[in-house]
């Protein structure tokens, strides 16, 4: 089975930190108590990371999605994860600096398709070539252990994309493939020869309930319903129209639509055309552009004059147009120019 592991060596020379990942990190973390820690293989770790533990936030929601088969949208521009990956850390050295990052590894060497008649995922062949491996650094890194443990650590800036040519630093995944997110705590080692101890200065966490299928559109309608019900940004899909809308029979489909959708659902009826009037494009062109309907003042209120049209004028100092897109985190500038990091999935 094709698996992936962390980059063999990541060296952050400007921060004098390094870490080494490999296939001997230990098994996936159990989640029976909601807390995770590295299994066998923790021996020999630096004492400032060996006692680190991480608890997955919103664990019950992740479990609910996992029972249905979690799906995560990947787009060309990048899409945030929901549920958001959030953890609560403990056991760190309050005075030491740590870097927090995430990566994603494929769960198997298969490509999948969704069978709608059975509402299940089926293997559809071998996996596509692995996408370029990337890691996502938390934008607050590096920070003291006390700061990381003070509050919930949220990776809400992380985005998933299927664009192999992405230059925004998003995580690149193949659609219709299964992935396991991994979370890493890396100690910033101030020693000059920190590369020698790189394998001792990190600790990895994996939560099996966060596994997901990368898709470009939701396949399971129950996943769609659960995301709408639990995502606070999907409020517009849940709320009905609190104000009565007259002229629509109760229980009709149009009555259940939101006010924005109804605004375009019932266009005004055009004037009835005379029997002998010519039809076609020529007749419409001869009629001229449609004239706006005359404004009628409401009873008891005077009619207000129509304000003249004035185009917007921007001062010369204001830049009109698209702004340069800044990276959410320095993905490349944190590395030495002499040692180029290689992020790639290996075959085991």
C-alpha positions as CSV (number, residue, x, y, z in Angstrom):
1,X,0.0,0.0,0.0
2,X,1.3,3.4,-0.9
3,X,1.8,5.6,2.2
4,X,3.4,8.9,2.8
5,X,5.6,10.3,5.4
6,X,6.8,13.7,6.5
7,X,9.7,15.3,4.6
8,X,12.8,13.6,5.6
9,X,14.4,16.8,6.8
10,X,13.0,20.2,7.3
11,X,15.5,22.8,8.4
12,X,14.5,26.3,9.4
13,X,17.8,28.0,9.7
14,X,16.4,31.5,10.5
15,X,14.7,30.0,13.5
16,X,17.4,27.5,14.2
17,X,14.9,24.6,14.2
18,X,14.7,21.3,12.5
19,X,12.8,18.1,12.5
20,X,13.0,14.7,10.9
21,X,10.0,12.6,10.1
22,X,9.9,9.0,9.2
23,X,7.7,5.9,9.0
24,X,8.7,4.9,12.6
25,X,6.6,7.6,14.3
26,X,4.2,5.2,15.8
27,X,0.6,4.1,15.1
28,X,-2.5,6.3,14.8
29,X,-3.5,7.8,18.1
30,X,-6.5,6.4,19.8
31,X,-9.4,8.7,20.6
32,X,-11.3,6.8,23.3
33,X,-10.8,9.6,25.8
34,X,-10.6,12.4,23.3
35,X,-6.9,12.8,23.8
36,X,-4.1,11.7,21.5
37,X,-0.4,11.1,22.0
38,X,2.3,9.3,20.0
39,X,2.4,5.6,20.5
40,X,5.6,3.4,20.7
41,X,8.4,5.4,19.2
42,X,8.1,8.3,21.6
43,X,11.2,7.0,23.5
44,X,14.2,9.1,22.7
45,X,12.2,12.2,22.2
46,X,13.3,15.5,23.7
47,X,11.7,15.9,27.1
48,X,10.2,19.2,26.0
49,X,8.0,17.4,23.4
50,X,7.7,13.9,24.9
51,X,5.0,14.9,27.3
52,X,3.0,16.9,24.8
53,X,-0.7,15.8,24.3
54,X,-3.4,17.1,22.0
55,X,-7.1,16.9,22.3
56,X,-9.2,17.2,19.2
57,X,-11.9,19.9,19.5
58,X,-15.5,19.2,18.3
59,X,-14.7,15.5,18.5
60,X,-18.4,14.6,18.6
61,X,-19.0,16.5,15.4
62,X,-16.1,14.8,13.7
63,X,-17.4,11.4,14.8
64,X,-20.8,12.2,13.4
65,X,-19.3,13.1,10.0
66,X,-17.0,10.1,10.2
67,X,-19.9,7.7,10.6
68,X,-21.4,9.1,7.3
69,X,-18.0,9.2,5.5
70,X,-16.6,12.7,5.7
71,X,-16.1,14.6,2.5
72,X,-14.0,17.7,2.0
73,X,-14.4,20.1,-1.0
74,X,-11.3,20.9,-3.0
75,X,-11.3,23.7,-5.5
76,X,-8.9,25.4,-7.8
77,X,-8.9,28.5,-5.7
78,X,-8.7,26.6,-2.4
79,X,-11.5,25.8,0.1
80,X,-11.3,25.8,3.9
81,X,-12.1,22.6,5.8
82,X,-15.3,22.0,7.8
83,X,-15.2,20.9,10.5
84,X,-12.2,23.0,11.2
85,X,-9.2,21.2,12.6
86,X,-8.7,22.5,16.1
87,X,-6.8,21.0,19.0
88,X,-6.1,21.8,22.7
89,X,-2.5,21.3,23.7
90,X,-1.0,20.5,27.0
91,X,2.3,19.2,28.3
92,X,4.5,21.7,26.5
93,X,7.4,23.6,28.1
94,X,5.9,27.1,28.7
95,X,9.2,28.9,28.0
96,X,10.3,27.0,24.9
97,X,9.4,27.9,21.3
98,X,7.3,25.6,19.2
99,X,6.3,25.5,15.5
100,X,2.9,23.8,14.7
101,X,2.2,22.4,11.3
102,X,-0.1,20.0,9.4
103,X,0.2,17.7,6.5
104,X,-2.1,15.2,4.8
105,X,-1.2,11.6,3.8
106,X,-3.1,9.3,1.5
107,X,-4.8,6.4,3.3
108,X,-4.4,3.9,0.5
109,X,-3.4,3.5,-3.2
110,X,-7.0,3.6,-4.6
111,X,-9.2,6.0,-6.4
112,X,-12.9,5.9,-5.5
113,X,-16.3,6.7,-7.0
114,X,-19.6,7.1,-5.3
115,X,-22.4,4.6,-6.0
116,X,-25.7,6.6,-5.5
117,X,-27.9,3.5,-5.7
118,X,-26.2,2.0,-2.6
119,X,-25.0,5.3,-1.0
120,X,-21.5,4.0,-0.6
121,X,-17.9,4.5,-1.9
122,X,-16.4,1.9,-4.2
123,X,-12.9,1.5,-5.4
124,X,-12.5,2.6,-9.0
125,X,-8.9,1.7,-9.7
126,X,-5.4,2.6,-8.6
127,X,-4.6,6.0,-7.2
128,X,-3.5,8.8,-9.4
129,X,0.2,10.0,-9.0
130,X,0.6,11.6,-5.7
131,X,0.1,15.4,-5.6
132,X,3.1,17.5,-4.5
133,X,3.5,17.1,-0.8
134,X,3.1,20.3,1.2
135,X,2.9,21.2,4.9
136,X,0.9,24.1,6.4
137,X,2.6,26.1,9.1
138,X,0.3,27.7,11.7
139,X,0.6,31.4,11.1
140,X,1.4,32.1,14.8
141,X,4.5,29.9,14.6
142,X,6.9,30.0,16.3
143,X,5.4,30.8,19.8
144,X,6.0,29.9,23.4
145,X,4.5,26.8,24.8
146,X,2.5,28.9,27.3
147,X,0.8,30.7,24.4
148,X,-0.1,27.5,22.5
149,X,-1.5,26.0,25.7
150,X,-3.5,29.1,26.7
151,X,-6.1,28.7,24.0
152,X,-7.4,26.4,21.3
153,X,-5.2,26.1,18.3
154,X,-7.2,26.5,15.1
155,X,-6.1,25.8,11.6
156,X,-8.9,27.9,10.1
157,X,-6.6,29.4,7.4
158,X,-5.7,26.1,5.9
159,X,-7.2,25.6,2.4
160,X,-7.4,22.5,0.2
161,X,-7.0,22.7,-3.6
162,X,-6.8,20.3,-6.6
163,X,-4.7,22.7,-8.6
164,X,-1.3,21.1,-9.2
165,X,0.1,24.5,-10.2
166,X,-1.1,26.3,-7.1
167,X,1.3,29.0,-5.9
168,X,-0.6,30.2,-2.9
169,X,0.7,27.6,-0.5
170,X,-2.5,25.6,-0.3
171,X,-2.5,21.9,0.4
172,X,-2.8,20.0,-2.9
173,X,-5.0,16.9,-2.9
174,X,-6.4,14.6,-5.6
175,X,-10.1,14.4,-5.8
176,X,-11.8,11.1,-5.1
177,X,-8.9,10.0,-2.9
178,X,-8.9,9.4,0.9
179,X,-6.6,11.3,3.2
180,X,-5.6,11.4,6.9
181,X,-4.7,14.8,8.4
182,X,-1.6,14.8,10.7
183,X,-0.7,17.4,13.3
184,X,2.9,18.0,14.3
185,X,4.5,19.9,17.2
186,X,8.1,20.9,16.5
187,X,10.5,22.2,19.1
188,X,12.6,25.1,18.1
189,X,16.1,23.9,19.1
190,X,18.5,26.8,19.7
191,X,21.6,24.6,19.5
192,X,23.9,25.1,16.6
193,X,23.9,21.5,15.6
194,X,20.2,21.1,16.0
195,X,20.0,19.0,12.7
196,X,21.6,16.1,14.6
197,X,18.7,16.1,17.0
198,X,15.9,16.7,14.5
199,X,14.3,13.3,15.0
200,X,14.0,14.0,18.8
201,X,12.5,17.5,18.5
202,X,9.0,16.7,17.1
203,X,5.9,14.8,18.0
204,X,3.1,13.8,15.6
205,X,-0.6,13.3,16.2
206,X,-3.2,11.6,14.1
207,X,-7.0,11.4,14.8
208,X,-8.7,8.6,12.8
209,X,-12.1,10.4,13.0
210,X,-10.7,13.2,10.8
211,X,-10.1,11.0,7.8
212,X,-12.0,12.3,4.7
213,X,-12.6,11.9,1.0
214,X,-11.5,14.8,-1.2
215,X,-14.3,15.7,-3.7
216,X,-15.1,18.6,-6.0
217,X,-18.8,18.4,-5.1
218,X,-20.5,16.6,-2.2
219,X,-21.6,13.1,-3.2
220,X,-23.5,12.0,-0.1
221,X,-26.6,14.1,0.4
222,X,-26.5,13.4,4.2
223,X,-23.1,15.0,4.3
224,X,-24.5,18.1,2.7
225,X,-27.4,18.2,5.1
226,X,-25.1,17.8,8.1
227,X,-22.7,20.5,6.9
228,X,-25.6,22.9,6.4
229,X,-27.0,22.1,9.8
230,X,-23.7,22.4,11.7
231,X,-21.8,25.1,9.8
232,X,-22.4,28.6,11.2
233,X,-21.6,30.1,7.8
234,X,-24.5,28.2,6.2
235,X,-27.1,30.2,8.1
236,X,-28.7,31.3,4.8
237,X,-29.5,27.7,3.9
238,X,-31.3,27.0,7.2
239,X,-33.3,30.1,8.0
240,X,-36.8,30.5,6.6
241,X,-38.4,33.9,5.8
242,X,-39.7,35.3,9.1
243,X,-41.9,37.9,7.3
244,X,-45.2,36.8,5.7
245,X,-45.3,37.1,1.9
246,X,-48.8,37.6,0.6
247,X,-50.0,36.2,-2.7
248,X,-48.4,32.8,-2.3
249,X,-50.4,29.8,-1.1
250,X,-49.2,28.2,2.1
251,X,-47.0,25.2,1.6
252,X,-46.0,26.0,-2.0
253,X,-42.4,25.7,-3.1
254,X,-42.2,29.4,-3.9
255,X,-43.4,30.3,-0.5
256,X,-40.6,28.4,1.1
257,X,-38.0,30.2,-1.0
258,X,-36.0,33.1,0.5
259,X,-36.8,36.7,-0.3
260,X,-33.7,37.0,-2.6
261,X,-34.7,34.0,-4.7
262,X,-38.4,35.1,-4.9
263,X,-37.3,38.5,-6.2
264,X,-36.2,36.9,-9.4
265,X,-38.8,34.1,-9.4
266,X,-41.8,36.2,-10.4
267,X,-40.9,38.6,-13.2
268,X,-43.4,41.3,-14.0
269,X,-45.8,40.4,-16.9
270,X,-45.1,42.2,-20.1
271,X,-47.8,44.3,-21.8
272,X,-50.2,42.2,-23.9
273,X,-49.4,42.5,-27.6
274,X,-52.0,43.5,-30.1
275,X,-53.3,40.8,-32.4
276,X,-52.1,42.4,-35.6
277,X,-48.8,43.7,-34.2
278,X,-45.7,42.2,-35.9
279,X,-43.5,39.9,-33.9
280,X,-39.8,39.1,-34.0
281,X,-36.6,40.9,-33.3
282,X,-37.4,43.8,-35.7
283,X,-40.5,44.6,-33.8
284,X,-38.7,44.6,-30.5
285,X,-35.9,46.8,-31.9
286,X,-38.5,49.3,-33.3
287,X,-40.2,49.5,-30.0
288,X,-36.9,50.9,-28.5
289,X,-35.5,50.2,-25.0
290,X,-37.9,49.6,-22.2
291,X,-38.9,52.7,-20.3
292,X,-38.8,52.7,-16.5
293,X,-42.2,52.6,-14.8
294,X,-43.4,56.0,-13.5
295,X,-42.9,56.4,-9.8
296,X,-46.1,56.7,-7.8
297,X,-45.9,58.4,-4.4
298,X,-47.4,56.6,-1.5
299,X,-50.6,58.1,-0.1
300,X,-49.9,60.8,2.4
301,X,-46.3,61.3,1.2
302,X,-45.1,63.9,-1.3
303,X,-43.4,62.7,-4.4
304,X,-39.6,63.1,-4.2
305,X,-37.5,64.2,-7.2
306,X,-35.2,61.6,-8.8
307,X,-31.6,62.5,-7.9
308,X,-29.3,63.1,-10.9
309,X,-26.8,60.3,-11.8
310,X,-23.2,61.1,-10.8
311,X,-20.5,58.6,-11.6
312,X,-18.1,57.7,-8.9
313,X,-14.7,59.5,-9.0
314,X,-11.7,58.0,-7.2
315,X,-8.9,60.2,-6.0
316,X,-5.6,59.7,-7.8
317,X,-4.0,58.1,-4.8
318,X,-6.6,55.3,-4.7
319,X,-5.6,52.2,-6.6
320,X,-8.6,50.8,-8.5
321,X,-8.3,47.2,-9.4
322,X,-7.3,43.8,-8.0
323,X,-4.9,44.0,-5.1
324,X,-1.8,41.7,-4.8
325,X,-2.6,38.5,-3.0
326,X,-0.4,38.0,0.1
327,X,0.4,34.5,1.3
328,X,-1.3,33.6,4.5
329,X,2.0,32.4,5.9
330,X,5.7,32.6,4.7
331,X,6.0,29.2,3.1
332,X,9.3,29.7,1.3
333,X,11.0,32.7,3.0
334,X,11.5,30.8,6.2
335,X,14.0,28.4,4.6
336,X,17.6,28.8,3.9
337,X,18.6,29.6,0.3
338,X,21.4,27.0,0.5
339,X,19.2,24.1,1.6
340,X,16.0,23.8,-0.4
341,X,13.3,21.8,1.4
342,X,11.8,18.9,-0.5
343,X,8.2,18.1,0.2
344,X,7.3,14.8,-1.4
345,X,5.4,11.7,-0.6
346,X,7.5,8.6,-0.6
347,X,6.5,5.0,-1.4
348,X,6.8,2.4,1.3
